[in-house]
Amino acid sequence: MPGPSVSSTPRNDPASSRLETAAAVQSLGMSTPDHNTRILLDSRPHGEPTPDNFRFETVPVPEPAEGEVLLRTIYLSLDPYMRG
């Protein structure tokens, strides 16, 4: 009798979670290969941040200059201790 199936990727694997998040963002059409969607702080929150404190912008992906590289952020964490 076969034993229980075992996933090759643990459920709490951070890399797997990052890939799932990136796939979800891409499926929403937030960024394309030639455009980035960025979330900017529009106003400093007083207390808990709300959606009114942020704005979305879509901008062209810059071309790296000589000696530069272009990186793609897949996962970004903003933890509470960073709020200052």
C-alpha positions as CSV (number, residue, x, y, z in Angstrom):
1,M,0.0,0.0,0.0
2,P,1.5,3.4,-1.0
3,G,2.3,6.0,1.7
4,P,1.0,9.6,1.7
5,S,2.1,11.8,-1.2
6,V,4.8,14.2,-0.4
7,S,5.1,17.6,-2.1
8,S,8.6,18.4,-3.4
9,T,8.0,22.0,-2.2
10,P,7.0,22.6,1.4
11,R,3.9,24.7,2.0
12,N,5.8,27.3,4.0
13,D,8.7,27.6,1.5
14,P,9.5,31.3,1.1
15,A,10.7,30.8,-2.5
16,S,7.6,29.1,-3.5
17,S,5.5,31.8,-1.9
18,R,7.4,34.5,-3.8
19,L,6.9,32.8,-7.1
20,E,3.2,32.4,-6.4
21,T,3.0,36.1,-5.5
22,A,4.9,37.1,-8.6
23,A,2.6,35.0,-10.8
24,A,-0.5,36.5,-9.2
25,V,0.8,40.1,-9.8
26,Q,1.6,39.3,-13.4
27,S,-1.8,37.7,-13.9
28,L,-3.4,40.9,-12.7
29,G,-1.6,42.8,-15.5
30,M,0.2,45.1,-13.0
31,S,3.5,45.0,-14.9
32,T,4.4,44.0,-18.4
33,P,7.8,43.5,-19.9
34,D,8.0,47.1,-21.2
35,H,6.1,48.8,-18.3
36,N,6.3,48.8,-14.5
37,T,3.5,49.5,-12.1
38,R,4.7,51.1,-9.0
39,I,3.0,51.9,-5.8
40,L,4.1,55.3,-4.3
41,L,3.5,56.9,-1.0
42,D,1.3,59.8,-1.8
43,S,0.9,61.2,1.7
44,R,2.3,60.4,5.1
45,P,-0.2,58.2,7.1
46,H,-1.5,59.5,10.4
47,G,-2.1,56.3,12.3
48,E,-2.9,53.2,10.2
49,P,-2.2,53.6,6.5
50,T,-5.2,53.6,4.1
51,P,-5.4,53.2,0.4
52,D,-5.7,57.1,0.1
53,N,-2.1,57.3,1.3
54,F,-0.9,55.6,-1.9
55,R,-1.1,56.0,-5.7
56,F,-0.3,53.7,-8.6
57,E,1.8,54.8,-11.6
58,T,2.6,52.9,-14.8
59,V,6.0,53.9,-16.2
60,P,8.3,52.5,-19.0
61,V,11.0,50.1,-17.9
62,P,14.3,52.0,-18.1
63,E,17.1,50.8,-20.3
64,P,20.3,50.2,-18.3
65,A,23.2,52.4,-19.1
66,E,26.8,51.1,-19.7
67,G,28.0,49.3,-16.5
68,E,24.4,49.1,-15.0
69,V,22.1,46.1,-14.7
70,L,18.3,46.0,-14.6
71,L,16.8,43.8,-11.8
72,R,13.3,42.6,-11.3
73,T,11.8,42.7,-7.7
74,I,9.8,39.6,-7.1
75,Y,9.0,40.0,-3.4
76,L,9.3,43.0,-1.1
77,S,8.5,43.1,2.6
78,L,7.7,46.2,4.6
79,D,7.7,45.2,8.2
80,P,6.0,47.3,11.0
81,Y,9.3,48.2,12.6
82,M,10.3,50.1,9.5
83,R,7.5,52.7,9.9
84,G,9.6,55.0,12.1
